Amino acid sequence: MAIQKLDNLDKQILRMIAEDARVPFLEVARACDVSGAAIHQRIQKLTSMGVLKGSQFIINPEKIGYETCAYIGLNLRNPEKFDDVMVELQKIPEVTECHYTTGNFDMFIKIYAKNNHHLLNIIHDKLQPLGLASSETLISFNTVFDRQLPIVDFTEEQD
């Protein structure tokens, strides 16, 4: 995957919208000392380059009754079935992330459940039938922080 070359204006825009995705384009334009149309064009360019993947509202799972967050490492009985299992995992709405990883697991998933009993039902009724050799579940007590971008100083030149 090629790293996209960004100029200083791109970096300044990214810094502002990463902090607040709902910041008005005109406010970004004023801070960057360019026109609103220029910001709109840059946002379109960053989207077409794949730097920005869109925008969305983020739902707080606890506020809608999903009080248990769990991370589960999965080992498949037949690792060559990874693609088939991934397709089935996408059909489980409580699974919000799936990663193909190195280390002790074939894949690592993130699940939101209403409570521990609901989590147990998901594991027993939806995950086990996928052909698991083993799994390990870690329950998250609290999200300390959550961000979209790694800690990056957009003012530094890219290598």
N, C-alpha and C positions, 0 to 999 in steps of 0.2 A: 504494500500500500504506500503510495507516494505521499510525502508530506507536502501540503500546499504552502506556497510562498505567500506570505501576508505582508502587506506594507503597514506603516504606522497607523494609518486611518483604520484599516481593517482591525488591527489589534486594539485600538481605542474603542471601536464599536463593540467588539467582542467583550472587552472588559466591562463596558456599561450594561450590555444586555445580559451578561452572565450574572451580574449583581441583581438586576431586576428586568426580567423578560417583558414586563408590561410598560417599560419606560417608553413614552411617546417618541416617535422618530424625530419630531421637531426639537424635543429636548436634547436628544443625542446630537442632532445637527448643530444646535447652538453650542454645545460643549466641544464639538469637534471643529467648529467654525467653518461649516459647509452648509449647503442647502439641504432641505428636507428630501428633495428629489435625489440628491447624491447618496443620502443614507438609504433610501428605498432601493436604489440601484445596487448599492454595496450589499445590502441584506439579500437581495435576489442573487447576486454573484456568489456570496458565501454559501447560500443554499444550493445553488447549482453545482458548486465545487464539492459539495458534500461536507463542508465544514460545519454548517448548521443543518440539523436534521428535522427542523420544524419547531413548533411551539405547542405547548399543551398546558392544561391545568393539572396540577398535582393534587390528588385526593389524599387526605389524611385517613389511612385505613381505620384507625381507632375511632374516628368520629362517625364511621358508618358501621361499626360493630365488629371489625376484624382486629381483635386485641392481641392475637398471638402472631409473632413474626418468627419464622424458623428458616434456618439454612440447613440443607440436607445434602450430604455427599452420597452419591449413588455409585455403586459398582454393579455393572450389568453382568448377567450370567453369560451372555454372548455380546462382547463389546462391538462386534461387527454390526450389531443391530442399532448402533448409536442413532443413525438418521431416523429409523422407524420410531425409536423411543422419543426422540426430540419432537417428531410430529405429534405423537400422542400427548406429550407434556404440554404442547401448545393448546390442546383441547381442554386442559384443566384450568379454569379461570383463576384459581387461587395461586397458581404458579406464575410469579411475576418476572422471574429471571431464570435463565438456564445458561450455564457456562461449560464448555469443553475444557478440561483442565489437565495440568500435570499433577503429579503427586499421588496421593492415596486413593483418589476417586476418578472414575471415568467421566463423571459430570457432577456439577454442583448447582443446586437450584435454590431459589428463594421462594418461600410460600407465606401467604397471609391466611390465617384461619380465624374463625370467630372466637375460639377458645381451644384449650388443649384437647378436649374431646373431639371437636371438629377436626383438629390436626391429626389425631389418631385415625379417624375415619378416612381422611384423605390418604394417609400413608397405607392403611390396610386395604381400602377399596379401590383406590385409583393408582397408587404407585407400585405396590407389590405385584399386581397382575402384569406389569410391564416387563417382567423378567429380571428382577433384581437378584443379584447374588447376595448383596448386603447393602446396608445404608447406615449412615450416622447422622443423627439429628441434633442440631444446636439451636436452642431457643434464645432469641434476643430479648433481653429485659427492657432495653431502651435504646433508641437511636441517639447517639451522642452528637453526631452531625451527619449531614447528607448533602453532597454537592455534586454537580454535574461535571465540573472540570477538575483535573488535578491541580495542585498548587503550581501555577505557572506565572512567571513574570513576562507578560506579553511585550514588555519594552525591550527585552533582550533579543538579539538577533538569533534566528533559528539556524541550527547546524544542518 
